[in-house]
Amino acid sequence: MKDLKKFLDYLNNNKNYAHNTIINYEADIIEFLNFLETKKINYLEIEYQDIKQYLKHLNNKKISNETISRKISALR
């Protein structure tokens, strides 16, 4: 996905994020995009309710609060 690549390049070149942070952000964003795809939601048209549904999905997977926070940070 071109938008994701541009965003990751921006984090690397302009924000000087650590390599591991960029890798984690990429994985988190791809996971979110896959979630949206399973729900037939266009990522350009997400709504608050979609985010709430994703958070519920993460909680159901028993993911730690710290990891959920990182995943949300990647989406901001």
Secondary structure, DSSP 8 states (H G I E B T S, - for coil): -HHHHHHHHHHHHTS---HHHHHHHHHHHHHHHHHHHHTT--GGG--HHHHHHHHHHHHHTT--HHHHHHHHHHH-
